[in-house]
Amino acid sequence: MGKGGKDGEEENMAAWLIGVNNLKIQPFKLPPLGPHDARIRMKAVGICGSDVHFLKEMKLADFVVKEPMVIGHECAGIVEQVGTEVKHLVAGDRVALEPGISCSRCGLCKEGRYNLCPDMKFFATPPIHGSLANQIVHPADLCFKLPENLSLEEGAMCEPLSVGVHACRRANVGPEKNVLVMGAGPIGLVTMLAARAFGSPRIVIVDVDDHRLLVAKELGADETIKVSTDVKDVASEVQKIRKAMGAEVDVSFDCAGFSKTMSTALGATSSGGKVCLVGLGHTEMNVPLAPAAVREVDVVGIFRYKNTWPLCIEFLRSGKIDVKPLITHRFGFSQKEVEEAFETSARGGNAIKVMFNL
């Protein structure tokens, strides 16, 4: 498939989200290559929870899919062509792509907080097309060259890892900060790996699922704790967490984002510490904020990331972080495999990161 474009050229194909649980591989016409752009042949694309959510619901928070959209945003590939003004890349370079294009003109962009840009154009956030395609065109300054010792799959993993890196920066994680991570899904795990790379000496991670906790332990968590979904257990679980840490909980990352996980994080974090809300399970929560506030526990939020790719690549290149064990399933780029891959990711179970090899 994918043959039969004009002049015998191969036709560019992409995975389009057409409707609820409806993905179709169809032609995808690329925009012309601008002077500062690069045309990239996609080689590795990961499935994120948000992709699955769009497939099941056709919406996520305030973002609604109103017309067919190409899916996917965790990606890496090989440069096929660069625009006339591009100096740092040549055809054949292997690159990891940062998926969000900010306006660079608003106050937030000028402050350096471009992840909060109101005019952000982000892969596979409606109405912007994503990157699960044979080829895409992207600004060259958002394409980061991969060192020889990194695979294209590891390049694609820079996107989820960026969330963990940005969270650690926001929460000032360092060698004197003991870290609690609520939730051992893909984002909880990359946050744990990032916290370790930032120098955290002790990390405790909690989840409701035994298998995920086992994976977390294998990836280097100091202690794992199985918790319930019952809000009545918060007080006893806070005690368990403190005991497992054996020291102050300086920073907590809530990578689930439910009333219960946030209440637990607020209760477990020591006075003067920080709670960073990473996961967005609930938009509204009932949490005991006042008791935490009077202990000067700071609550910080994060949205995506900014300026993280060079550090992610360096962490992976140097071996400070190994994301390879997170990639549990691989699929090719056919109609059948695209459907199977999304089903595998949605089912959860022992799937952590599902990756397409194009």
N, C-alpha and C positions, 0 to 999 in steps of 0.2 A: 504494500500500500504506500501511498505518498508519491507515486510516480505520476507522470503525465502533466506536468506544468508546461508552460510555453517553451519553445526551442529545446525540448527534450530535458529541460531543467526539472529537478525533483520538486514536487509541490510541497510546500511547508504545511505540516499537519500539527494539530494541537488537540488536547483533551478539553472539550467544551462542556461546561455545566449548563444543561438545557432546562432541567426542572428537578423536582424532588427525586432523589435517587436515580437521576438520569444523566449519565455522562456519555458523550459521543466523541470519537475521534473524527475531526472534520478539518477541511482546509482552513488555514489561518494566514491571511495576507499581512505581510509585514510593512510597517511604514518605511519610507525612504531613509537611507543612512545619512544622518546629519554630520556636520564636520567634527562634532565632539562625541559621536556615538561609536559603538562597536556592534558588529553582528556576531552573535555567539551561537555555536551549535551546542545545544543542551546535551549533557552527558549523564548527569546525576540530579534527580529531583526527589526530595523527601516529601512525605505527606505529613501535614500538621493537623492538630485538632481543629483548627479553624476551617481548614479545607473540608474536613468531614462534616463539620457543623453546617457549612453552606450547602453541602450536598443533601443533608437530611432535612434542613429547615428552609433553605434558600434565603436565610438571613442570619446575622450575628450582631447582637446589640442593635445599634442604629443603622447598620449596613444591610441593605436589602438588594438582592439580585433581581433586577427588573427585566433584564434581557440576557440572552446567552453570553457566558463569560468563560474565558480560558482560565483554568484553575492552576494552582501551584505557585509557591514562592520560595521554597528552600532549594537553592540550585547552584550548580557549577557546570562549566562547559569549556569549550575550546574556541578561541577567537578565530573567526573566518575572514573578517574584513574590518578595517578601522577607518574612521572618517579622516579627512585631510588634516585636521588639527590635533589628532591624537598622537602623543609622543611616547607614552610609557608602555604601550602594548603593540605587539605585531601579530600577524596571523600565525596560528599554531600555539600561542600562549594558552596555558590552562589557567582559568580564572574562577574565583568565587564571586557571586553577585550579591550586592546589597540591594534588596528589592524595593526600597522606597525612594522616590524622587521628590525632594522638597522644593519649595518655590525659590528659596535662597534670598527672598526680598523682604519677607515680613519680619516683624520685631523678634519673634521667637527664633527664626533662622539666623538673624544677625547676632542674636545673643549666643548662638551655638547650640540652641536646644531645638534643632531642626526636626527631631522626632515628633515634636508637638505641633508642627506646621499645619495650619488648618487646610491648606491646599495640597497636602501630601498626596502623591499618586503612588499607590503601593500595589505591587503585584497581587492580583486575585482578591483585591478588596474593591467591591463594586464601585463604579463601573469599569475599573481598570483591569485589563487582561493580565493573566499570570504567565507562568513560564514552563508549564508542562507541554512543551512543543519541541519540534525538531530544531527550530531556530527562533531566536528573538533578537530584537534590537534594543540596546540599553545604553544609557550614558556611560562612556568609558571610565569616568572618574568613580563610578560605582562598581567597577570590575577590578578585583584585586588578584594579582598574579600569585599563583600557588608555587611554593618551593618544590623542588624535585621529589622530596621524600613524602609529600602528601598526595593522597589519592583525590580524585574528583569527588568521591563520596564524602570524604572528610571536608572538602571544600564546601559541599552543600550543607554539612553539619555546622558550619560557621553561623548560619542563620539562627537556629535554636540556641546554640551556645552563646550567641550575642545577648540573648535575653538574660541569661545567667550572669554574664560579665557586666552588663548594664546595671542589674540589680545589686551586684556586689559593690560596684562603684557608688551607687546611690546610698548604700547602707554603710559605706566606709569599712568594708571587711579588710582585715589585715592580720598580722601574726599575733595580735593580742585579743582577737575577737573569737569567742566560742559561738558556734552557729547552730541554730535549730532550723531544720527544713520540714515544713508541713506538706506532705504529698510527694510520692516517689514515682510520679509519671515522668514523661520525657523532660518537662521543664524543671521539675524538682530535681531530677538527676543531673541535668546540666548546671543547675544552680549550685548543687553540691560540689560538682567537679570544679566549677569556677571558684567557689569559696576556698577550696583546698589550694588551688593555684594562686589565689591571692594571699595565701599564708595562714588561713585559719587552722589553729592547732587541734581543735576538737569539733567534730560535726555529728549531731544526732539527727536522724531522719525518721519521720513517722508516716504511716499509711494504714489503710484498712485492709490492704492486700498482702498476703504472705509472699507471693512470688515477687512482687515489686520490691519488697523489703530485702529479699534474698539478693536480688540484682544490686540494690543499693549497697549492701554489705560487700558484695564482690567488687564493686567499684570504689570501695574505700571508706564507707561510712564507719565511724568509730562505734556507734551504737544504733540499733534500729528498734523501734517500738511499734507494736500493732495497736491501733486505736479503733474505737467503734464509731458509728455515725450518730450515736445517741448523745444529745447535748447535756444530758444529766451526768455524763461521765467526765465532763471537762475538769472539774476540781481534782479528781483522782488521777487523771492523765497528766495534768500539770505537775503533780507530785512525782509521778513516774519519770517524766521528762527531766525534771530538776535532779532527781536521783541519778538518772543515766548520764547526765552531763557531768555530775560530780563537781561542778563549778558554776559560776554565773552564766546565764544565757545572755550573751551580749547583743546578738542579732538574731531575729527570727524572720524567716522567709515563708510567707503563706503562699504556696504554689498551687493551692486548690481554690481558695477564695469563697468559702462558705461561712455562715455565721459561726458554726462550731469551730472550724479551723482557726478563724480569726480570733475568737474568744480564747481559745487555747494558747495561741501565740501571744496575745496580750497578757494573759495570766502568767505564762512561763518566762517571759522576758524580764530580766532583772531591771531594777530601778535605774533610770538614766540610759537604758538600752534603746534599741530601734526595732520596729517591726516593719518589714517591707512587704506590701501586698503585691504579689506577682500574678497569681491566678485570679480568674474572674468567674467563679462559679455562680455567685449571686450578685445581682446589681445592687440589691438592698439587703442589709444585714442588721440583725439585732446583736449588738456586742457591748460588753461592759467597758465603755470607753472612759468614763470618769475615774474608776479606780486605777486605770493605767495612766491617765493623764496626770493624776496627782503624784504619781511616781516618776513623772517626766519621761515616760516612754514615748518616743517619737514614732509617729506612723508616717511612712513615706510610700508613695505609689510609684509605679513605673509604667511607661508605655513604650513597648518595643525597645529601641536602643539607639545610640548615636555613637559614631566614631569607634566602633568595636572591631571591625574586620581585621585591621593590622594586629591588634593584640590577640584576637582569637587564632589567627594564622600562626603567630609566634608561639602561643601556648601549645598548639598542635605540633608545630615544627620541632620544638625543643623537647617534646615528650612530657611536658608538665601536665597536659591533659590528653587522655586517650578516649576519643569518642567512638572508636570502631566497635566496641562491645554493645553500643546502643543500637546499632543497625542489625535488626533481627530478621527482616524479610526483604527479599529483592524480587522485583518484577520487571519484565520487559515492557515495551510500549506498543501493545496491541489492544484492540477493543476489549477482548476477554480479560487480558491481564490488568488493564486499568480498572475494570470493574472488580476483579478479584482483590487487587491491592487495596482499594478503598474499603471493601468489605472486611478485609483482614485488619486494617487499621481501626475501623469502627468497632469491631468485635472486642478489641482490647486483648484480654487473655495474656498470653506471653509476648504479644507484639509490643515493641517499644517504638522503634523507628522503622517505618516501611519506606523503602527506597526504590525509585525507578532507575534502571540503567538503560539509557537511550542509545 
